[in-house]
Structures are given as structure tokens and as C-alpha cells.
Amino acid sequence: MSQRHEPDTTASLRAAFLLNLGFAIVEVVGGVLTNSLAILSDSLHDLGDSLSIGLSWYLERRAHRAGDGQYSYGYRRLSLLGALINALVLILGSVLILMRAAPRLLQPERLDAGGMLALALLGIAVNGVGALRMRSGRNLNARMITWHLLEDLFGWVAVLVVSLALLFTDAYILDPLLSILITGFVLYNVVRNLRRTLAIFLQAAPEDVDVHALQRQLEQIPSVLSTHHTHAWSLDGEHHVLTTHLVVPALATKDDVMRVKRSALAVMDRLDLEHTTIEIEYEDEDCRMKGD
């Protein structure tokens, strides 16, 4: 992300956080007053989104904090800890909502359709404004938050449809059905993102980096006899790191080595990498690292 976009993105994240958190609190109260599990389940989603947006806002402000002796790569991986905490909270909350919604499929309870309608209109307005504020964001965090807000927007459109239906019919079973659908959709996406978060924690190769294909490309560079110890991982899902060892002939000159490095960097430039380390080894030199 370029420096000139930082203030705009930070301001948009702050506005989205305050809007989402304030409305989530309104949702909790409104869900209790209207006796709507659909609204309560969406308030859980919005509270989770508020945590994510708040964390993104905090990290956006500190994203370029320099590394130190303890965290030499900086503090980007703190976002993974936040993502893990958010995922666990959302999974627990989703299970509780599903446990409450299931019995209501058999015994639906009376709802305040007018209150649901008012909250739905407010929800569409709040999430619509938030999505519009975030649409200019250039980095991954901003794009992901935009999608969160759009998901909320679509959810409130669904609540609007149900509340309109309840103004003309007593089909109160629509509320627990909608609650289960919203919660199931949220739970599916949370689990999917949790798997991705855990993969990053375990230093899996980024999805857009094919390590084996990269090794083959590096081995095609003139004067490169072989490669080994090629490792790729991600600091936070957006900023990637790659290291590799390249073996060159025993009689390779300094100019040969410099050409190899330039060619290797040209290959790596096609990938979205923040840190790269290339170690050159001569063919008659023993690698100090044992095994891979």
C-alpha cells in the first residue's frame, strides 16, 4: 500500500468500525425487543465484524511499525492472533444461536414485524454507508472489510423481506429459518477463514506461490546448477517471505553470481513478495543446513 492511501484507508476503517459497533449494539437491543432471532444472529455477525474492523483499524495505523530485536519482521502477525480470536468467538456464538433457533422451528414465537422493518431499514443504511466508505480501499484488509459490510447489507435486505411478509401473514417460522440461514452462512465463512488463518500460523506456502514451479524456473537460470531449501510463507496472509539456496559452478565469478541474483530476483518479482533471501553456494561447498 502506498503511503498516500494510508490516511484515507485509516479514516474509512475508523468510520466503518464506529458505525458497525454502534449499530451492533442497537441490533442486540432491537433483537430482544422484537423477539427476533434473525436480528440477534445478525447482531452477533456485526459484533464479530466490529472486532475485525477495529483490529484492522488498529493494525492499519501500526502496519509500518519497524521491527525490533524481539520481532525482527515487525508486528504484522498480530493480525493473525486477532483473526483467530474473532473466529473462535464467532463459532461459539453461532453454535449458541443455532441451539436457540432449532426449537423455534417447532414452536415459532410472535414477533414485532414493525420493529424488524425499522431495524432492517437502518441496517441497510448503516452498512450501505460503510461499504461506500470502504470501496476506495486499496489493500487486502480494506477489500475484506468491504465484503463483510456487503454481506451484512444483503442480510438486512433478507430481514426486510421477512418483516414485510410478517406484516401480512403470521408465518413466524420465517424468523428462525432466516436465523439459521444467516448463522450457517456466517459459520461456513468463519470456518473457511479459520482454516486459512491456521495454515498461515503453520507457515504453509501462500496460495499464490507454487514453490515447486518456482524452483524449476530458478534452475533454468544460466549458471544455476540446482536449488534447495526453497521456503515460502506469509506473515499475515498479505505480506509474503521467500528464501532459497542456489548452487553455482565452483569457478563462477563475481559477475556470474551477480547475473544469477539479478535473474533470480526477476523471477521473484512476478510474485507478491515483501522479503526475499537468496543464498549462493558453490558446487564444491557444503550447505550448512542439514536436510530440508
Secondary structure by P-SEA (a helix, b strand, c coil): ccccaaaaaaaaaaaaaaaaaaaaaaaaaaaaaaccaaaaaaaaaaaaaaaaaaaaaaaaaaccccccccccccccaaaaaaaaaaaaaaaaaaaaaaaaaaaaaabbbbbaaaaaaaaaaaaaaaaaaaaaaacccccaaaaaaaaaaaaaaaaaaaaaaaaaaaacccccaaaaaaaaaaaaaaaaaaaaaaaaaaaaaaccccccccaaaaaaaaaacccccccccbbbbbccccbbbbbbcccccccccaaaaaaaaaaaaaaaccccccbbbbbbbccccccccccc
